[in-house]
Amino acid sequence: MGNIMSKRTLNLSIEEEIKERAKKIAEKKGISVSQFFEELIAQEDDPDSFTPTPGSAAYELMNLIPESEKVSDYDYNKIKREVIEEHYDVDESTD
């Protein structure tokens, strides 16, 4: 079963000509303007995710990290605390 998401209203201020074009395009596709907007946004890259361009320096650096060591739930504060505790032989969890 698919992921069910609740719908919310979004009011946009756009040029009349754009509004009319959106309505015509949506009608031609047999969908609502809302669905048309959702489809357009879904086609765009997620701004919260980063995929470097193959061949770029970032791509090369990312591929230096073995898959087994890559994390998706990176917690900078936790890692910083662990490094400080290890380096200075202290336990920051107790104040």
Rosetta silent file (secondary structure, phi, psi, omega in degrees, C-alpha in Angstrom):
SEQUENCE: MGNIMSKRTLNLSIEEEIKERAKKIAEKKGISVSQFFEELIAQEDDPDSFTPTPGSAAYELMNLIPESEKVSDYDYNKIKREVIEEHYDVDESTD
SCORE:     score description
SCORE:     0.000 S_00000001
   1 L     0.000  141.082 -176.894    0.000    0.000    0.000 S_00000001
   2 L   -73.070  168.002  178.694    1.310    3.481   -0.856 S_00000001
   3 L   -76.238  119.556 -179.103    2.270    6.234    1.510 S_00000001
   4 L   -93.840  120.620  179.783   -0.871    8.207    2.395 S_00000001
   5 L  -116.437  141.688  178.648   -0.177   11.888    2.943 S_00000001
   6 L   -77.379  147.825 -178.899   -2.680   14.447    4.102 S_00000001
   7 L   -92.318  145.718  176.498   -3.384   17.317    1.747 S_00000001
   8 L  -128.762  155.073  179.177   -2.979   20.943    2.729 S_00000001
   9 L   -86.567  139.315  177.172   -4.090   24.124    1.011 S_00000001
  10 L  -132.273  118.973  177.238   -1.493   26.386   -0.600 S_00000001
  11 L   -95.398  129.347 -179.657   -2.464   29.790   -1.919 S_00000001
  12 L  -116.620  143.055  172.378   -0.214   31.165   -4.651 S_00000001
  13 L  -104.174  108.411 -177.915    0.002   34.657   -6.065 S_00000001
  14 L  -134.417  162.409  178.294    0.752   34.247   -9.765 S_00000001
  15 L   -61.938  145.093  179.586    0.164   36.142  -12.978 S_00000001
  16 H   -55.691  -41.803 -179.018   -3.294   35.620  -14.485 S_00000001
  17 H   -61.399  -40.344  178.993   -1.740   34.322  -17.711 S_00000001
  18 H   -66.372  -41.759  178.646    0.206   31.650  -15.792 S_00000001
  19 H   -59.269  -46.001 -179.406   -2.923   30.629  -13.915 S_00000001
  20 H   -65.997  -39.811  177.475   -4.839   30.198  -17.159 S_00000001
  21 H   -62.662  -42.638  179.662   -1.985   28.244  -18.758 S_00000001
  22 H   -61.398  -43.116  179.142   -1.842   25.943  -15.722 S_00000001
  23 H   -62.341  -43.231 -179.639   -5.580   25.322  -15.935 S_00000001
  24 H   -65.871  -43.578  179.801   -5.371   24.528  -19.669 S_00000001
  25 H   -63.898  -45.517  179.481   -2.401   22.209  -19.267 S_00000001
  26 H   -61.384  -43.924  179.386   -4.017   20.398  -16.340 S_00000001
  27 H   -61.050  -43.614  179.561   -7.282   20.054  -18.241 S_00000001
  28 H   -61.830  -35.162  179.033   -5.447   18.666  -21.266 S_00000001
  29 H   -81.637  -11.961 -179.538   -3.733   16.116  -19.009 S_00000001
  30 L    77.176   29.019  179.836   -7.040   15.272  -17.353 S_00000001
  31 L  -131.222  168.277  177.747   -5.866   16.276  -13.881 S_00000001
  32 L   -78.635  164.503  176.300   -6.500   19.095  -11.443 S_00000001
  33 H   -63.069  -37.262  177.931   -4.235   22.137  -11.192 S_00000001
  34 H   -60.866  -46.604  179.162   -3.257   20.874   -7.735 S_00000001
  35 H   -63.935  -40.309  177.832   -2.212   17.506   -9.147 S_00000001
  36 H   -58.774  -46.490  178.993   -0.357   19.267  -11.970 S_00000001
  37 H   -61.664  -45.308  178.794    1.555   21.356   -9.399 S_00000001
  38 H   -58.348  -43.592 -179.502    2.354   18.242   -7.326 S_00000001
  39 H   -65.000  -40.173  177.902    3.714   16.463  -10.395 S_00000001
  40 H   -62.560  -44.602 -178.981    5.895   19.447  -11.326 S_00000001
  41 H   -67.570  -39.934 -179.412    7.348   19.659   -7.823 S_00000001
  42 H   -61.863  -27.074  179.815    7.873   15.887   -7.628 S_00000001
  43 H   -75.235  -20.638 -177.585   10.051   16.093  -10.760 S_00000001
  44 L   -79.471  154.273  175.880   12.441   18.539   -9.087 S_00000001
  45 L   -66.884  146.065  176.857   15.439   17.445   -7.013 S_00000001
  46 L   -73.316  120.094 -177.596   14.945   17.391   -3.265 S_00000001
  47 L   -66.466  -16.687  179.482   16.820   20.444   -1.900 S_00000001
  48 L   -88.914   -4.411  177.578   17.555   18.533    1.321 S_00000001
  49 L  -114.318  151.984 -177.531   19.423   15.764   -0.465 S_00000001
  50 L  -127.233  122.674  174.873   22.741   16.080   -2.190 S_00000001
  51 L  -125.473  108.436 -177.455   23.870   13.989   -5.114 S_00000001
  52 L   -69.357  152.377  178.768   27.178   15.146   -6.517 S_00000001
  53 L   -70.615  128.718  178.102   27.749   15.217  -10.253 S_00000001
  54 L   -52.685  134.470 -179.590   29.755   12.199  -11.430 S_00000001
  55 L    93.310  -16.009  179.922   33.361   13.226  -12.019 S_00000001
  56 L   -75.596  163.967  178.433   33.185   16.215   -9.670 S_00000001
  57 H   -61.019  -40.858  179.057   35.516   16.554   -6.683 S_00000001
  58 H   -61.982  -40.626  178.442   32.583   16.023   -4.313 S_00000001
  59 H   -62.201  -45.375 -179.721   31.658   12.814   -6.146 S_00000001
  60 H   -63.318  -42.646  178.739   35.234   11.541   -5.900 S_00000001
  61 H   -64.042  -43.788  179.610   35.387   12.360   -2.177 S_00000001
  62 H   -61.357  -33.386 -178.613   32.057   10.673   -1.475 S_00000001
  63 L   -80.715   -5.448  173.271   33.256    7.535   -3.215 S_00000001
  64 L   -77.128  -23.169 -179.362   36.309    7.386   -0.960 S_00000001
  65 L   -84.781  121.114  178.344   33.983    6.546    1.941 S_00000001
  66 L   -61.527  144.210 -179.337   33.101    2.837    1.965 S_00000001
  67 H   -52.883  -36.923 -177.856   29.329    2.187    1.797 S_00000001
  68 H   -66.219  -17.912 -178.824   29.531    0.379    5.148 S_00000001
  69 H  -103.531   -5.393  178.854   30.750    3.599    6.811 S_00000001
  70 L   -76.650  140.066  179.839   28.242    6.015    5.274 S_00000001
  71 L  -122.470  146.531  177.998   25.509    7.177    7.624 S_00000001
  72 L  -102.971  -15.377 -178.901   22.146    8.693    6.858 S_00000001
  73 L  -114.528   57.790 -176.735   21.394    9.866   10.397 S_00000001
  74 L   -62.886  124.111  178.896   24.491   12.019   10.953 S_00000001
  75 L  -119.998   92.555 -176.300   24.508   13.580   14.437 S_00000001
  76 H   -56.033  -44.951 -177.348   27.293   16.177   14.529 S_00000001
  77 H   -62.912  -39.624  179.120   26.834   16.970   18.217 S_00000001
  78 H   -65.373  -44.995 -179.848   27.053   13.300   19.214 S_00000001
  79 H   -64.309  -42.784  178.558   30.205   12.774   17.137 S_00000001
  80 H   -60.597  -44.972  179.872   31.775   15.964   18.526 S_00000001
  81 H   -61.260  -43.554  179.785   30.984   14.866   22.091 S_00000001
  82 H   -63.359  -40.817  179.731   32.510   11.409   21.471 S_00000001
  83 H   -66.460  -42.967  179.278   35.699   12.921   20.017 S_00000001
  84 H   -63.141  -45.628 -179.889   36.057   15.361   22.934 S_00000001
  85 H   -61.233  -42.166 -179.258   35.466   12.594   25.470 S_00000001
  86 H   -69.892  -46.438 -174.931   38.013   10.335   23.772 S_00000001
  87 H   -68.007  -42.698 -175.641   40.626   13.026   23.128 S_00000001
  88 H  -101.416    4.387  179.392   40.464   14.702   26.545 S_00000001
  89 L    52.478   48.351  177.571   39.505   11.589   28.521 S_00000001
  90 L  -126.682  163.180  176.701   36.410   13.294   29.918 S_00000001
  91 L  -116.658  102.096 -177.067   32.750   12.384   30.116 S_00000001
  92 L   -72.814  -12.413 -177.238   30.691   15.361   28.867 S_00000001
  93 L   -73.781  -15.701  175.813   27.409   13.652   29.731 S_00000001
  94 L  -107.741  126.545 -178.788   27.941   14.506   33.395 S_00000001
  95 L  -101.103    0.000    0.000   27.951   18.183   34.303 S_00000001
